[in-house]
Amino acid sequence: MTTPKSVLERAFALLAVFTVDRSAMTLSELSRRSGLPLSTTHRLVAALVELRALTRNADGRYSVGLRLLELGALSPGSLDLRDRALPFLEDLYEVTRHNVQLAVRDGLDVVYVERISARDAVNVVTRVGSRMPLHCTGVGLVLLAAAPAHVQEEVLAGPLRRFTPKTLVRPRDLREALARVRRDGYAISDRQIEMITYSVAAPVRDASGEVVASVSVVVPAGTGTDAVVPAVRACGLTISRVLGWMT
């Protein structure tokens, strides 16, 4: 990554170091991970706290502030999609009683824009706003299978990160998985992120027929797919119709 020069670039470099696994950091950690001098980090953090883009916690560490969450929720694509999809995501949750997710592609990543969590369902590592690689999730496989050829080739060129022994890390295996998604109209990601879960995902299309999102259900490993697959596919189809897609 090139060294940020403008104040805006430095501020974004600072904010970009926050992840799901690193949601709170000290000034020193922010400086080290962003590559910015400690003095610069101190000035930027103070300004970002004043603007509510960052929050100083009781332990002295800093987290993403509510103002950024408010702005992120106003993203035009995700806002319209989430609003239209939510009633059907809730229906899917009522049918399956498992974790339901809605995601879109951003570059080579999946970004989760909505999630309905079941209290007694299996734990999942994702949350709204989090990112995952395209190759190792159900929603990612659906979105990658429909992505432009150059995106697919960039992902296949790797490296493909391994999370479990079941993660697809060989390009040949990933190509075959994408071909199955295009053939079947849905994806099953079997224990790729955690050995205790698998996910079933289906595409969501807009009025032009383009795949703009994917919906999924995460269930415990060993759960039968007979009821889950039709429910997920029906949810994706219904949301697509609301978005204007005609079969």
N, C-alpha and C positions, 0 to 999 in steps of 0.2 A: 504494500500500500504506500502511495506517495505521501510525503510529509505534508500535512495540512498547512496552508499558508494564511488564509484569511481567518478572521475571528469566527465566521460562520462555520468554516470547515473544521476549525479546532473544536468548536462546540459540538458539532455532530460526531467528530472523532471520539470525543469524551462520552457522549451518550451511547455510541455504538458498542462500547465495551460491556454494557449491561446485557445479560442473558438470563434465561430461566434459571440456570445453575448459579449465576453470579448476579443476584438481584440487589445486593447491598454491598458497598465497598467503602474503604477508607480513602482519604485523599491520596495517600501513598500508593495504594493499589490502583486508583484511577490514573494517576500519573504514570505508573509503570506500564499498565496495560494499553494506555492510549499513546504512549511514546512522547507525551508532552512534558516539558519541564514542570517541576513541582510548583514553582511560583506562578506559571501560567495556569496550571490546573487549579490552584487556589483562587485566582481571580475569576476564572470561568465558572467554577462551582458556586462561588458567592453570588454571581450574577444569575445563574440558573436557579438557585434557591429562591432568590428574590422574585423571579418570574414564575415560580411554582413548577418549573420544569424538573427540578430535583427537590427532594425532601431530605432533611437531616434527621436521622433517627435518634432515639434516646441513647443508643450506644455509640453515637458519634459517626456512624457510617451513613452513606448516602444511597438513596433509592430513587427510582423514577417517580416524578411527581404527578399529582392528579391532573395538572394542566395538559401534560402530554397524553394522558389516557383520554381526556376529553377531546383533544384534537384528533387523536387516532380513530376515535369512534365516528368522526365526521367524514372519513374517507368515502368519497362518493360511491365507488363500486361496492365496497363491503357493506356500507350502510343500507343501500337499496336491496342488496342481495340478502342480508341478514333479516331485514324487516319482512321481506316476502317469504323467506324460507322458514322463519321461526315457527309458525303454526304447524307446519308439516314435520319439522324436527321434533316438536313436542308430541305429535301423534306417533312418530317413530319410537320415541322414548316410551310412551304409554304401551305400545305393542311389545317392545323388547325388554324394557326395564334394564337396559344397559346403557353405557356411555355413548352418546350421540355427538358427532362432530361434523362441522362444515369447514371446508378449507379451500383456498385458492392457491394458484402458483404465482410465485414472485421470483423470477430468474430461475435458479436451480434449486429453490427451496419450496416447501409447502408452508403456508402461513395459515394458522387456524383462526377463523374469524368468529366462530360460535361453537359453544360446547354445552351440552346439557349433561350434568353429572348425576349418576344414580348413587344414592347414599350407600347402598349395600352391594353395588357392583364392583367389579375388579378395578383396582387402581390403575390410572393411566398417567403417563409422564407429561402429556401435553396440556396446555391451557390456552385461553384466548390470547392471541398475539404471539404465541411461541412459534418457532420454526423447526422444521425437520428436513433432512435431505429427501429428495424425491424418490429415491430408489427403494426405500425400506419401510414405507407405510402403504396402507391400502389406498388412501386418498392420493398419495404421491404417485403410485403406479397408474391410477386412472388419469391423473393430470399429465403425467409424462407420456403415456400412451397416445394422448391427443395433442401433445406439444409439437411444434415445428421440428422438422428433421434435424436442424442444426442444434437445437436444445437437447434432443435425444442423444446425438452423437457426442456432445460435450459431456453429458452425464456418463455415458458409456466409456468415455476416455478416462474417466476416473480422476482420482482414486475414489473407490466406493467404500465408505466407512462401514466397518463391521460393528454391530451392537451385540449380537448373539451368534452362536454357531449356525443359526438358520438364516442369517442376513444374506441377501443376494449381493455377493461381492465379485462374481465373475461376469464379465460382459455378456458372455454367451447365455448364461442363465437369466440375466436381466432381459435380454432381447426376447427370449422365449416367453418370459412372464408378460412382457408388453404385448406380444402377439396374442396371448391368451386373453388379455383384457380386451383387445380390439375385437376378438372373435366372440367372446362371451357377453360383453357389455357390462362387466363388473370385475372387481379385483378381490382376491383374498390374500392378505398379507399374513402369513403363518409364522408367528413367534419371531418376527424379525427384530422387534425392539426389545421385547421381554419374553422370556420363555413361558410365561404364564398366560399370555393373551394372543389372540389373533384378531384381525379386523376384516370386515367386509365393506367394500366401498363401491359406489356407483357414480356415474357422471351426472352433472347438472349442466344443461345446455341453455343458451340464450335463443332469441328469436331467429337468429341466422343458422342455428344448429351447432355453433361453436361450443366446445366444452369450456365453461367459465369457472366451474367449481366442482367439488366432489363432496358427497355426503357419506359418512361411514358410521358403523357401530363397532365398538370394541367389546369383545366377549372373552370369557375364560377359555383357555386352550382345552380342547376336548368337547366343547359345545357343538351340537349338531348344526349344520348350515341350512337344513331344509326349510326352516321358518325364517331364518335371518336374511338369507339372500333375497327372497321375494319381497320382504318388507323394505329392505334398503333400496332395491331397484324401483319399487313403487314410489318411494319417497323422492328419489332423484327424478323420476319421470314427472311426478306431480309438480315439483318445484320448477322443472323445465317448462311445463305447460303454463304455469303462472308467469314465467319470464317471456312467454310468447312463442315457445317452440311448438311446432306442429309435427306430429309423428309422420 
